[in-house]
Amino acid sequence: MAEKNYTTVSIPKPLAKKVKKRMEGTGFNSMSSYVTYVLRQVISSMEEEDEEEEFSEEDEEKVKERLRALGYLD
């Protein structure tokens, strides 16, 4: 079984209070678990945006032409 490595991150107390309030009713039982989940979501979203930027205008036009040929676009 692989060993998990962790680090400690400090956040301002007012932010920690907001995080605790956001956690209510989520089922998360620790702030660390909740913050880890949120950070993964944010990073995943950012990575998807980066991938979308790699989609060239030429690629976009090819997809549009295919969709037109299939009758999805006018």
C-alpha positions as CSV (number, residue, x, y, z in Angstrom):
1,M,0.0,0.0,0.0
2,A,1.4,3.4,-1.0
3,E,2.2,5.9,1.8
4,K,0.4,9.2,1.5
5,N,2.4,12.3,2.0
6,Y,0.8,15.4,3.5
7,T,1.8,19.0,4.2
8,T,0.4,21.7,6.4
9,V,-1.0,24.9,4.9
10,S,-1.9,27.9,7.1
11,I,-4.9,30.1,6.2
12,P,-6.2,33.2,7.9
13,K,-8.7,32.6,10.7
14,P,-11.4,34.6,9.0
15,L,-11.1,32.4,5.9
16,A,-11.1,29.3,8.1
17,K,-14.4,30.4,9.6
18,K,-15.9,30.9,6.2
19,V,-14.7,27.4,5.1
20,K,-16.2,25.9,8.3
21,K,-19.5,27.6,7.5
22,R,-19.4,26.3,3.9
23,M,-18.7,22.8,5.1
24,E,-21.9,22.6,7.1
25,G,-24.2,19.9,5.6
26,T,-21.7,18.7,3.1
27,G,-20.7,15.5,4.9
28,F,-17.1,16.5,5.2
29,N,-15.8,15.8,8.7
30,S,-12.6,17.8,8.5
31,M,-11.5,21.1,7.1
32,S,-8.5,19.5,5.5
33,S,-10.8,17.0,3.6
34,Y,-13.1,19.8,2.4
35,V,-10.2,22.1,1.3
36,T,-8.5,19.3,-0.5
37,Y,-11.8,18.5,-2.4
38,V,-12.3,22.2,-3.3
39,L,-8.7,22.6,-4.5
40,R,-8.9,19.5,-6.6
41,Q,-12.1,20.9,-8.2
42,V,-10.5,24.2,-8.9
43,I,-7.3,22.7,-10.3
44,S,-9.3,20.3,-12.5
45,S,-11.3,23.2,-13.8
46,M,-8.2,25.2,-14.6
47,E,-6.6,22.2,-16.4
48,E,-9.7,21.8,-18.5
49,E,-9.6,25.5,-19.4
50,D,-5.9,25.0,-20.4
51,E,-6.8,22.1,-22.6
52,E,-9.6,24.1,-24.2
53,E,-7.1,26.8,-25.1
54,E,-5.1,24.3,-27.0
55,F,-8.0,23.8,-29.3
56,S,-7.0,25.8,-32.4
57,E,-9.3,27.9,-34.5
58,E,-8.7,25.4,-37.4
59,D,-9.8,22.5,-35.1
60,E,-12.9,24.5,-34.1
61,E,-13.9,25.1,-37.7
62,K,-13.5,21.4,-38.5
63,V,-15.8,20.5,-35.7
64,K,-18.4,23.1,-36.8
65,E,-18.2,21.7,-40.3
66,R,-18.9,18.2,-39.1
67,L,-21.8,19.4,-37.0
68,R,-23.2,21.3,-40.0
69,A,-22.9,18.1,-42.1
70,L,-24.8,16.2,-39.4
71,G,-27.5,18.9,-39.3
72,Y,-26.7,20.2,-35.8
73,L,-25.7,23.7,-37.0
74,D,-27.1,25.9,-39.7
